[in-house]
């Protein structure tokens, strides 16, 4: 019998797990890749790799131990996007209830 396990039938234990890119979280990998792509676009590839790794490392340290949806919260806080559909605007001052 082989010592390796056949994982072709593997079913994830939790379906609501966060997305992964290799062994990084998807949002951390996106920041690292963004730095690399900007570096390639500007002609400073090594600097882009260093900045991408630094951004990814800093963001992973920032989000450690926090809510899984922290990226969406920060995006809404800084840009106001995406606009929530369920909540009324903050300028409405009506008491419902």
CORNOR-V686799 format. One record per pair of residues at least 24 apart in sequence whose C-alpha atoms are under 10 Angstrom apart, sorted by the first residue. I is the first residue (numbers start at 0). J is the second residue. Records with the same first field share a line. If there is no record, write none. Layout:
I=J + J
This chain:
16=67
17=67 + 68
23=55 + 59
24=55 + 59
26=55 + 58 + 59 + 70
27=51 + 52 + 54 + 55 + 56 + 57 + 58 + 59 + 62 + 70
28=52 + 54 + 55 + 56 + 59
29=54 + 55
30=54 + 55 + 56 + 58 + 59
31=55 + 56 + 58
